[in-house]
Amino acid sequence: GAHVVRALQDAGLDPVVVDDLSSGHADFVPEGVPFVQGTILDRDLLVATMREHGVTGVIHVAGFKYAGVSVQRPLHT
């Protein structure tokens, strides 16, 4: 996710990060990038965040890094 954020910045875009930190660290979010801690399952949080920051597109990178986790725990949220 951090690499995607940096690529967006390099392209002149203003990313916003929403993350529940279940497998990441807030320290990986580059300085100056808005960070909202929460789950992507919280529709109200997502809507409010997108409105507040004028989001016009979404890149979903909230999957687990390791395929085995998704097989062992397919309904994990």
C-alpha positions as CSV (number, residue, x, y, z in Angstrom):
1,G,0.0,0.0,0.0
2,A,2.8,2.5,0.9
3,H,4.3,2.0,-2.6
4,V,1.0,2.7,-4.2
5,V,0.6,5.9,-2.1
6,R,4.1,7.1,-3.2
7,A,3.3,6.3,-6.8
8,L,0.2,8.4,-6.6
9,Q,2.1,11.2,-5.1
10,D,4.7,11.0,-7.8
11,A,1.9,11.2,-10.4
12,G,0.7,14.5,-8.8
13,L,-2.3,13.0,-7.0
14,D,-3.4,13.5,-3.4
15,P,-4.0,10.0,-1.9
16,V,-5.9,9.4,1.3
17,V,-5.3,6.2,3.3
18,V,-7.9,4.2,5.2
19,D,-6.4,1.2,7.0
20,D,-7.4,-0.9,10.1
21,L,-3.7,-1.6,10.7
22,S,-4.4,-5.3,11.0
23,S,-1.3,-6.0,9.0
24,G,0.3,-2.6,8.5
25,H,1.7,0.3,10.4
26,A,0.7,3.9,10.4
27,D,4.4,4.9,10.2
28,F,4.4,3.6,6.6
29,V,2.0,6.3,5.5
30,P,4.1,9.2,4.1
31,E,4.1,12.4,5.9
32,G,1.4,14.8,4.8
33,V,-0.9,12.0,3.5
34,P,-4.3,12.0,5.3
35,F,-4.6,8.7,7.3
36,V,-7.9,7.4,8.6
37,Q,-7.8,4.4,10.9
38,G,-10.8,2.1,10.4
39,T,-12.1,-0.8,8.5
40,I,-13.3,-0.8,4.9
41,L,-16.4,-2.5,6.1
42,D,-17.5,0.7,7.8
43,R,-19.5,2.2,5.0
44,D,-20.3,5.4,6.9
45,L,-16.6,6.0,7.6
46,L,-15.7,5.5,4.0
47,V,-18.4,7.8,2.7
48,A,-17.5,10.5,5.2
49,T,-13.8,10.2,4.4
50,M,-14.4,10.3,0.6
51,R,-16.6,13.4,1.0
52,E,-14.2,15.2,3.3
53,H,-11.3,14.6,1.0
54,G,-13.1,14.9,-2.4
55,V,-12.1,11.4,-3.4
56,T,-12.7,10.6,-7.1
57,G,-11.3,7.1,-7.3
58,V,-10.4,4.1,-5.1
59,I,-7.6,1.6,-5.2
60,H,-8.4,-1.4,-3.0
61,V,-5.2,-3.0,-1.6
62,A,-6.8,-4.3,1.6
63,G,-6.3,-8.0,0.9
64,F,-4.0,-10.1,3.0
65,K,-0.3,-10.3,1.9
66,Y,-0.2,-14.1,2.3
67,A,-2.5,-16.3,0.2
68,G,-2.5,-18.9,3.0
69,V,-4.4,-16.6,5.4
70,S,-7.2,-16.1,2.9
71,V,-7.5,-19.9,2.5
72,Q,-7.3,-20.6,6.3
73,R,-9.7,-17.8,7.2
74,P,-11.8,-16.9,4.1
75,L,-14.4,-15.0,6.1
76,H,-11.9,-13.0,8.2
77,T,-12.6,-9.3,8.2
